[in-house]
Structures are given as structure tokens and as C-alpha cells.
Amino acid sequence: MAEGNATLKSQYAEQVDADLERNTQEQERVRSEVAALQSRLEALEKDHELLVSMRAALGTPPAKKAKAAKAPKTAKAAATATVPRARRAAKAAPAAARRTRKTAEPDAPQKANKTTPPLRELVVGVLAKHDEPRSAAEVTQELAQAHPGRTLSVTVVRNALEASVAKNQSERTKQQKSVYYRVVKDAEAMQEPSAATPAATAGV
């Protein structure tokens, strides 16, 4: 039992001796590094003193680092300010174009109304080209060919034809179940034969 305790103590002693040796070596290494750093620090301090004395001998003022540091910030701020202005201009262009279109669009129908005659006059003009009566579908087809940019339907054209009938510009006729329209001759032209008859009678 005593021999076992002695062996254990000897092992602990050996371990402690090894740790002490490593600790001593580490201290020496750190001291050497500290000494090297200390010597480096002393060299830098000497260089600093030398540079200060040289600047004093030259009589130059210390360099201002604040302005040099702020210069990049100023350029960056200018670039940052330029980007929002460009974005605002890009966004404003489509909005201005939309406002221009909205302003111009209401004028288009007004110009069309000034240059295009009423539909009633157009249907009467189509009827005047033909001696035979024309149906609303036939008049619509001719108007669509003559005015391709105008939206027309048979119902709208028929309403215009009925309006011309009410104005005594055309007359309505029926053939079986179909309705046809033809232009009414000018009243003065219709009165010319009746005016010529009394003259002929007087001559006789």
C-alpha cells in the first residue's frame, strides 16, 4: 500500500516538474517578445521625435486630415443627390406624357365633329347616288367603305334614315317585309313642271 502511494506521488511530482519547465519556457518566450516590442516602441518614439524636429525646422504647419477625410463624403453626397433627381425626372416624364394625352384626347372628337358632316346628311348623300331605293344595311355598307374610321351600325344608320324621312329629305317604302329608302327630289325641281304648264297654256 505504501509503495503504491509512493509511486503515485512520484508521478505527480514528475507532472508538476514538467509543467514548471513549460511555464518557465513560456515566460522566457513572452519576455523576449516583450523586449522586442519594447525595443520597437523605443525606435518608433525616436523616429517620431526626429520627424517632429524636422517639421519644426522646415516651418510647415501640420497637415489637416479633416478636409481630406470629408472630401469623399462630399463626392458621395453629390452622387447620392444626383441619383434621386434622375429618378424623379424619369418618373415625371411618363406622368407629363399622360397629362399631354389626356389634354389632347378631348380635342380629337371636337375636330372630328367639325370636319365630319352629320350622319343624316351622309345617308341622304348615299341615297342621292342611286335611283333605286336602298335598305339600311346597304347604306351602312357604303358608309363603312367611304368612312372606315367611323363606327357605324345598321341600327344607327336606320335611325339617321328615319330622321331624314322626318325632315322630308328621303322617303320610306316597303317591299314585302323589307323597308327601303330613297332620296326625295328637291321641292323646287318638283315645282318646275307645274310652273311650266301655265306658261304653255298661256302661249296656246
Buried (B, 14 or more C-beta within 10 A) or exposed (E): EEEEEEEEEEEEEEEEEEEEEEEEEEEEEEEEEEEEEEEEEEEEEEEEEEEEEEEEEEEEEEEEEEEEEEEEEEEEEEEEEEEEEEEEEEEEEEEEEEEEEEEEEEEEEEEEEEEEEEBBEBBBBBBBEBEEBBBBEBBBBBBBEEEEEEEBEBEBBBBBBBBBBEEEBBBEEEEEEEBBBBBBEEEEEEEEEEEEEEEEEEEE
